[in-house]
Amino acid sequence: MELPLVVGVDGSNGSLHAVDWAVDEAARHGLALRLIHASLWERYEGAVPATSPEPPSEQAMAEHIVGSAAERARLRNPDVKIATDVIATDAVTALMEEGNHATALVTGSRGRGELAGLLLGSVGLAVAARAQCPVIVVRGDRAGLAGTHQRIVLGAGQPEGCAEAVRFAFREAEARRAVLDVVRAWRRPAYEIAEFPAGADEPARHHEEQASAVLDALLTEATADHPGVRVCRTTVEGTARKVLVHRSAAADLVVLGTGHRSGRFGLQLGRVSHTLLHHAACPVAVVPQRV
């Protein structure tokens, strides 16, 4: 049995966009949808007598948030099976636990209460860095959210670090009947640029050939498994984060593979994932590589 698609909802505009996106995604893949809201109302409002005529205000708000999200989802597609839950913990903990029993987690790009200047809410960033399942942060402009480009972009990292992301991207492209644009960025080291004049082609050709070899290693098996997916392979000179942000403007989804990295403040994302989650013009899927 397929695991559900889990969406974190908090009543913000960002989470409502996430619900809309997730409904379409669930229908596309034949998945159930589970809408969750994390609330610590029990901790803050204390135990409520059984004879109390009305629930505490925070509890009522939590139930209203998931109920409204479920109604929105049903109106968008009544054929998608929907379940809701209010979980008595913080949002990151709730989503992390739900991710152990989900096909993927879906969040908005900024939650209720986040400062307007923030490009990505703290919940989305923390969950994308730590979850054991794919995390989709729903963000971007109107065209990117609408999914009308018919193009998926896969940022091609090293084969040992993004095999799961490759499989995810091919399944998405197949389900959407979209073109899969696989991009491998490469750069010449600074010492090499200084040593060779601008017109020297040989060093650049070497790096481009290496990038092409990475694509060969990544795509051979997946291409055979999904013969109906049209794949465009691209190697381009530049920083991966800048190249992918630019290409996100003509994409419905950017897919990135990631390994969980430990840093000074705990588990962290790499620079490419971090940049795309803040600046992409379409939703971003961060797919962890299983160890």
N, C-alpha and C positions, 0 to 999 in steps of 0.2 A: 504494500500500500504506500502510495506517495505521501510524503510528509507535507504539511501545509506551508503556505507562504505566510509569514508572520509580519504584521505591521504594527509599529509602535505609534500610538495616536495620543495627542495631548490637546486637541482642539485648535491648534494653531493653523494658519494657512498652509504652512509647510507640510504639516501632517495630513491635511486634507488633499493636497497634491499627491502625497505618497499613497493615500488610499485609492485615489483615482488610478494612479499608475499600477498599483498592485492588483486592482480588480481586473484590469486589462491583461496583466501578466498571468494571473491565475486562470483566466478564461483561455488564454493562448496555450497554456500547458496542461489544462485539465486538473488544476489543483484547487484544494479548498483554501479559504482565506481565514486567518485568525487575527482578530484585531485586539490588541492589548493596551491597557493603560496602567501605568504604575502610579500608585498613590500611597502615601504614608499617613492617611487620615486617621487610622486607628491609633497610631503613635501620638499624634498631636491632639486628638479630640477625646482620647480615653475610651473606656468601655461604655457602651450604651445600654441602658436597662432594656430588658426584653419588652417592657410595656410602653416604650417610647413610641409616640404616634408617628414621628417622622425621623428619617435617617439624618445623621449629622450633615451639615452643609457640604463638607468636603467629599463625603461619600456620595451624596446626591450629585455633586458636580462630576465626580469620576464616572458614575453610571450614565449621566447625561452625555459625557464625551464619547464613551464607547457606543452608546445607543444611537447618537447622531451619526457617528462614523459608519455604523452598520446600515442605517437607513440610507445614507448617501451611497454606500456600496451596492445595496439592493436596487436602488433606482438606476444606477449605472449599468448593472447587469444582473437581472434577477436569477440567472441560471447558475451563478457562482455560489457555492455553499459557504456560509459565513458563520463563524463562531466568535464570541466576544468574552473578554475576561478582564477584571480589575485585579491587579496583583499588588499585594501590600508590601512593596519594597521600593527602592529607587529605580529610576528608568534604566540605567546601565545594567544593574544586576538582573532586572526582569528580562531584558532583551538577551543578555548573555545566557541565562538559563533556558529561555525559550529557543535560542539558537541551537541547543543540543537536540531539539526535536523538530527542526524546521528544514525545509528545502532551502530557504533563504530568509534573511531578515531585511525589511524595508523600513527606512526612516526618511523623514523630511530633512531638508538641509538646515533648518533652523527651527528650534522649538519655541513653545510659549514661554515668554519671559526672557528669551535671549536678547541681548542688545542688538539694535538694528544694524550697527556697524560690523557685526560678526558675519563672516561669510559662511561659516559652518558651525552649527551648535556643538557644544561639548559632548553631548550624548552620542551624536552620529560619529564623531571622531573617535571617541573611546570604543564604541562598539566595532567600528571598522578595523581598529587596531587589534582587537582581542578576540573577536568571534571565531568559532571553529567552522562556520558555514559561510557561504557568500553573503555579503552585505551590500545592498543597493541603496545609495543615498540619492534621493529624488530631488534634483535641482536643475537649473538651466533656464533658458528662455522658452517662450511659448512654443516655438517649433520643436525644440528638443523634447519638451514634455509631451507634446502631441504625438511624437513618434512617426512623423510623416516623411522623414528623409529616406527610409528604407535602407539604412546603412548602419552596421555595427562596426565600431573601431576596437581592435584588440591591440593593446600595447605589448609588443613582444619582448619579454625579458629573456633570461637564460633558461634553457630547456628544463633544467632541474628545479627551477623555481616557479614555473607557471604552467605545468601540464594540466592542472585542474582548471586554470583560467582558459586555456585553449579549448578544452571540452565544453566548458560553460558557454564560451563565445560561439562555438559551432552550433550548439543546441539552440541558442537564441536566434542566430541567423536563420537556421532551418525553420524554426517555429514562426518567425516573422516573414519568411521568404525575402530576406534582406541580403544585400551584399555584405560580405565580411571583409573589412579593410584591415589587413594585418600590417602593422607598422613597426619597423625596427630602426631606431635612431642610432647614429654613430658619430663619434667625434675624433678628430686628430689631436694627439697630445700637444701641449704647448711647445715642448722642445722640438717636436717634429715640424711644426709650422715655422718655427724660427730657423731651423736648419735647411729646409727646402723652400725655394721661392714659390710665390703664389701660383705660378703656372705649372709647377711640377705635378704630374698626374699620378705617378707611380705609388706614392704613399697613400693617397686618397683611394686609389683603386684597391689597394690591399685591405683597407678598413671596410670598404663597401663589400668586398668579397667575403670577408669574415661575417658581416651582418647578414648577407645572403645565406651563408652556411648555417647560421643560427635559425633562420626561417625554415630552411630545409629540414633541420632536425626537429623543429617544433611541429611542422604541418604535415609531414608525410603520413603518419598514422591517422590523424583526424580527417584529413582530406579523403582518405580511402573509406573511412567510416561514414562520411557524410558527402557522398558524391554529388548530391543535388545542390550543395551550397556553392555559390559563386564567390571565389576568393580573389581579392586583389592584394598582391604582395608589394610592399613598398619599403625600400631602404632609403633613408634620408639623412643628410648631415645636419646635425644640430643637437641640442639638448632634448632628451625625451619628453620632459615635462612641457617645454614650450611647443614642441611639435604636436603633442597630443592635445593640448589645450586648443591650439589652432584648428585641428581636425575635428574636435568635438562640436564645432559650430555647424557642421554638416552631418552630424550623426544622431542616432536615436539613443545610443548607449555606448559608453566607453567601458571596456572590460580590462581590468588590471589584475595580474597575479601578485601575490605578496607572501613573504614569509614573515612570521612574527619576530620582531627584533626587540631585545631588551635594551633599555637605555636608562639614563639617570632618573627619569620619571616613570619607569615601568615600561610596559610594552608600547612600542611606537611603530608608526608607519614610515616607509621610505619617503624620500623627497618627491618622487614622481606621484605616488598615491596621494600624498598630502596636498600637493599642488592641484591635482585634478579635482579632489574633493572640495577644494575652495573656489576653483575658477572655471571648471568645465561648463560648457553651454548646454549640456544635456545630462541625464542621470549617469551615475558612475557605479559600476559593480566592482567591488574589491573581493577577489576570490582567493582564499588562503590555500596554500599548498599543504596537503596532508604529509605529515612526517612518516 
